[in-house]
Amino acid sequence: MIPAMPSKRRAPATQMLMQSLHRTPAAPWTFRLYLGANGRNDFTKWDAALSAAGKARRNGSMRFLRAEPPQRWDRPHASALGNHVYVIRFHDQTGFKHRLFGYFDLEHHAFVICVIGYEQGDKYHPDDYEKRTERCRDEVSLGFNQRTVECPWPVA
């Protein structure tokens, strides 16, 4: 009698575990705001000055993005900029191009917004958004809950 060949199919639980080890966590993402080394939240003042149309477009982009894996974060709502830095993109009623720079913290299943900026003439401002985002990532790695707060947007 010839022994049965082992099946190449894995048990469903084992297969699911292997798949989860090789992919980015599923959406929905939470959004977090970076608190600077001084513990200040610069986003509140910026949000208060943002127009109603700007807030609506920001919220629409964020609602869409929170349900998407990072590899599907692309224009018009977002884009990857390299070195694990992403930008959330939206504009207000005047056409002003607002940008929110950040990164994915996979351990906490969150997108951390680090830098407020804008785009003008196909150039991002502030010029050092990448360096600032990297510094943000380094500081947040020292204490996620101490260096970030839950983002109050998008609102439903």
QUILINTA-V500249 format. One record per residue. RES is the residue in three letters. SS is DSSP state (h for helix, s for strand, l for the rest). PSI is psi in degrees with one decimal (none if undefined). Layout:
res=RES ss=SS psi=PSI
res=RES ss=SS psi=PSI
This chain:
res=MET ss=l psi=133.7
res=ILE ss=l psi=129.6
res=PRO ss=l psi=147.7
res=ALA ss=l psi=139.1
res=MET ss=l psi=139.5
res=PRO ss=l psi=141.4
res=SER ss=l psi=140.4
res=LYS ss=l psi=-13.0
res=ARG ss=l psi=135.3
res=ARG ss=l psi=156.2
res=ALA ss=l psi=147.1
res=PRO ss=h psi=-42.0
res=ALA ss=h psi=-42.3
res=THR ss=h psi=-41.3
res=GLN ss=h psi=-43.1
res=MET ss=h psi=-41.1
res=LEU ss=h psi=-45.3
res=MET ss=h psi=-40.8
res=GLN ss=h psi=-41.0
res=SER ss=h psi=-27.2
res=LEU ss=h psi=-18.9
res=HIS ss=l psi=18.8
res=ARG ss=l psi=160.9
res=THR ss=l psi=144.7
res=PRO ss=l psi=147.9
res=ALA ss=l psi=154.1
res=ALA ss=l psi=166.2
res=PRO ss=l psi=147.9
res=TRP ss=l psi=154.4
res=THR ss=s psi=154.9
res=PHE ss=s psi=137.4
res=ARG ss=s psi=150.2
res=LEU ss=s psi=134.9
res=TYR ss=s psi=134.6
res=LEU ss=l psi=124.9
res=GLY ss=l psi=172.6
res=ALA ss=l psi=-26.3
res=ASN ss=l psi=2.2
res=GLY ss=l psi=8.7
res=ARG ss=l psi=143.5
res=ASN ss=l psi=101.5
res=ASP ss=l psi=-7.8
res=PHE ss=h psi=-28.8
res=THR ss=h psi=-47.5
res=LYS ss=h psi=-42.2
res=TRP ss=h psi=-44.4
res=ASP ss=h psi=-39.1
res=ALA ss=h psi=-32.2
res=ALA ss=h psi=-13.0
res=LEU ss=l psi=136.1
res=SER ss=l psi=162.9
res=ALA ss=h psi=-40.4
res=ALA ss=h psi=-40.7
res=GLY ss=h psi=-43.2
res=LYS ss=h psi=-41.9
res=ALA ss=h psi=-42.4
res=ARG ss=h psi=-39.0
res=ARG ss=h psi=-47.8
res=ASN ss=h psi=-39.6
res=GLY ss=h psi=-44.6
res=SER ss=h psi=-44.5
res=MET ss=h psi=-37.9
res=ARG ss=h psi=-43.7
res=PHE ss=h psi=-47.8
res=LEU ss=h psi=-33.3
res=ARG ss=h psi=-18.1
res=ALA ss=l psi=4.2
res=GLU ss=l psi=142.3
res=PRO ss=l psi=157.2
res=PRO ss=h psi=-36.6
res=GLN ss=h psi=-10.0
res=ARG ss=h psi=9.8
res=TRP ss=l psi=96.6
res=ASP ss=l psi=179.6
res=ARG ss=l psi=145.1
res=PRO ss=l psi=-7.7
res=HIS ss=l psi=-28.5
res=ALA ss=s psi=174.5
res=SER ss=s psi=152.5
res=ALA ss=s psi=137.2
res=LEU ss=s psi=-1.6
res=GLY ss=s psi=158.6
res=ASN ss=l psi=34.3
res=HIS ss=l psi=20.5
res=VAL ss=s psi=134.5
res=TYR ss=s psi=158.7
res=VAL ss=s psi=132.4
res=ILE ss=s psi=132.7
res=ARG ss=s psi=134.0
res=PHE ss=s psi=165.2
res=HIS ss=s psi=163.1
res=ASP ss=l psi=-171.0
res=GLN ss=l psi=-20.7
res=THR ss=l psi=-6.8
res=GLY ss=l psi=1.4
res=PHE ss=l psi=129.2
res=LYS ss=s psi=96.5
res=HIS ss=s psi=146.3
res=ARG ss=s psi=138.8
res=LEU ss=s psi=115.8
res=PHE ss=s psi=140.7
res=GLY ss=s psi=-163.1
res=TYR ss=s psi=163.1
res=PHE ss=s psi=128.2
res=ASP ss=s psi=96.1
res=LEU ss=h psi=-33.7
res=GLU ss=h psi=-37.5
res=HIS ss=h psi=6.4
res=HIS ss=l psi=49.2
res=ALA ss=s psi=153.0
res=PHE ss=s psi=120.8
res=VAL ss=s psi=119.0
res=ILE ss=s psi=120.7
res=CYS ss=s psi=-38.5
res=VAL ss=s psi=134.2
res=ILE ss=s psi=134.4
res=GLY ss=s psi=-166.2
res=TYR ss=s psi=170.2
res=GLU ss=s psi=134.3
res=GLN ss=s psi=126.9
res=GLY ss=l psi=41.2
res=ASP ss=l psi=27.8
res=LYS ss=s psi=133.6
res=TYR ss=s psi=143.7
res=HIS ss=s psi=136.3
res=PRO ss=l psi=154.4
res=ASP ss=l psi=-30.9
res=ASP ss=l psi=29.8
res=TYR ss=h psi=-37.0
res=GLU ss=h psi=-45.3
res=LYS ss=h psi=-41.4
res=ARG ss=h psi=-40.3
res=THR ss=h psi=-39.4
res=GLU ss=h psi=-41.7
res=ARG ss=h psi=-42.1
res=CYS ss=h psi=-48.4
res=ARG ss=h psi=-43.4
res=ASP ss=h psi=-44.6
res=GLU ss=h psi=-41.0
res=VAL ss=h psi=-32.8
res=SER ss=h psi=-19.8
res=LEU ss=l psi=-17.3
res=GLY ss=l psi=88.5
res=PHE ss=h psi=-50.3
res=ASN ss=h psi=-20.9
res=GLN ss=h psi=-25.8
res=ARG ss=h psi=-3.3
res=THR ss=s psi=158.5
res=VAL ss=s psi=156.5
res=GLU ss=s psi=135.8
res=CYS ss=l psi=129.6
res=PRO ss=l psi=-6.1
res=TRP ss=l psi=158.2
res=PRO ss=l psi=146.7
res=VAL ss=l psi=150.9
res=ALA ss=l psi=none
